[in-house]
């Protein structure tokens, strides 16, 4: 068991952890069983917040553990993960997106999960967008796509602290885009979101420079 999966198991309520462990054992022996288990995870384990992992719910963690238990890597793993994303509803898709960093570490996923991140970023569902800018997306998105993802968060009201690795990936072009956004808001007499103002302050960006 990797450190990532061990941390999720430890964060789960005991009954949910037990169900996840039993389900994971089944999936390791019979990978095809994941479809049914993935679908009933919320009903079996609940949808409560996972306090030790901010932003995650219990069913997110259980589904991530089921995915991590698959005895698959690379393209085979990506095919199963993509199928579960495509046929799932919002909660299932969110769980897949949040699992990508874990699968990257333990399943040699590489860039094969990027199409799912890109699909989520084209949606208007804040839950999916926020999951898409987690650690996997923050590492794997190209520079232009990452900037656009950050702006999508700004426009949809997703707090910038949900964007993994923002400090390390911010660049002069993103600074300019954020400054332009703030200048347009100010010119229209609208309030600049506090996290955007904090970004500009932290990066010492003047909104007057690009106005």
N, C-alpha and C positions, 0 to 999 in steps of 0.2 A: 504494500500500500504506500503510495506516494505521500509526501507531506501535505500536498493540496487535498487529496481525498481524505486523509486522516483528520485534517482540520475541519472539513465539512461534516464528517461523522461525529466528531466531538461537539460540534455546534448544534446538532439536531437533538430534539427531545428523544428520550429513550425509546419510545414505541416507534417513532419514525426511523430512528437509526437501526433498530432491529429489522424493520420491514425493508429498508434500503439494503442492508447487508444480505438478507435472504434473497431479495430480488437480484442483487449483484451476483450472487452465487449461481443463480439460475442462468443469468445472461452469459456468464463466463463459459458455461457448459452448452447452452443453447442460445446463440446470439439472436435467432429469429424471434425469441420471446420478448425482445425489448419493446416491440410495438405495443403489445397489450399492457405491459408493465408501465411504460411511459405514459400511456393514456390514463391510467387509473391512479397515478402517483398522488395527485392532489386529493382525490377522494379517500385514499387510504391513509394519507399522512397529514393532510391539512395544508392550509395556505397561509398560516401565520408568519409573521416577520421572523427572520433568523437574526436574532439580536447580535450575535458575535460576528456576523458578516453583513455590514450595512448595505441596504438596498436589496438584499436577497430575501426570498421567502423559503419556507420549509420545502415546498414542492420543487422550487428551483434546485435546491441542494440535492434532493433525492433523485431528481432526473439527471443531474450532473454525475452523480455517483453511478447510476445505471449506465450512462454513456461511457464513463471511464472504465467500467468493467468489461466492455466489449473486447474480445480477443482479436481485434482488428487494428490495422495501422494504415497509414497512407490513403490511397484512393479507395480502398474497401471501407475504411472507417468514414471517409468523407461521403461516400454514397449513402450510407445508413443515416448519418447525421443530416444530410441534405433532405433525404426522404422524410424524416421525422419533422423537419422544419416545414417542408412544403405542405404536408398533410395536416399539420397541427394548427390549433388556434393560437391566439395571442400568448397565453401562458406557456404553451409548449415551445413556441418560437423564442420567447424570451429566455427560457431555460437553455435551449440550444445555444443561443448567442452567448449566454453567460458561461457556458461550458467550454467554449472554444479555447480559452487560455489553458485550461486543464488538459484538454485533448492535445493541444499543441505540445505540451510538456511530456505527456505519457503515450501519445499515439502517433507521433511523427506526422502531424496534420499539415505542417507547412502553410503554404498560402491557399490550400484547398478549401478553407472555410471562408475566404474573402467574398465569394459571391453572395453568401448569406448576410454578411455584414453590409455589403452594398445594397442588397435588397431591403434590409431593414432601414437603411438611411434614406431610401426613396419613399418610405412610408410616412404617414402622419401620426403614427402611434408613439407617443412620448416614451412609453415603456420599452418599446423595441429600439428606438433611437438611443436611449440611455444605455441599453445593454450592448448595442453595437459599438459604442465608444469606450467599452471596457478595455482591459489590458491587451486582448488579442487584436482588436481593431486599431488601437493606438499604436501598436508595434507594426502592424502589417499594411495599413493604408498608406498609399503614396502621399507625398507632400500636399499636392493639390486636393486630393480627396479628403485628407485629414483636415485641412483648413475649411473645406466646405462642410464637413461634419461638425466642426466647432461652431460655425455660423448657423447651422441648422439647429443646434442646441440653443443658441442665443435666441433665435427667432421663435422657437417652440417653448421657451421658458424652462428648459432643462438646466439646472445649476451647473456651472462650469466645473465644480469639484467632482462631477460625475465623469468627466473626461479624463481617462487614465493617461498619465504621462504628458499632460498639457505643458507643464513647465519645461520639459526637456525637448518638446517638439515645436514649441512656439518659435516663429522666425519673423523677420522684418515684414514679409508679406502679410502674415496673419496680424501683426501689429497694425499695419495699415488698414486692413479690412475691419478690424475692431474699432479703430479710430473713426473710420468713415461711418460705421454704424452709430457710434455714439454721437458724432456730429450731426447726423441726420435726425436722430431722436431729439437732440437739443434744439435744432432749428425748427422742429415741428412743435416745440413746447412740451415734449414728452420726457418723462423721467428716464435716465439711463439706468438699467438694471444694476444693482449694487455689485454683483460679481463681475460685470463688465467694467465698471468703474475701478474695481479693485485690480483687475487685470491690467488696465491702462496705467494705474498708479505703480503697480509692481514692475511693469516693463518700461516705466518712464516714457510713456507714449503721450504726445500732445495731440488733442483732437483738432487743434488749430492748424497743425502742420499739413494735414491732408484735406482741409475744408476747401 
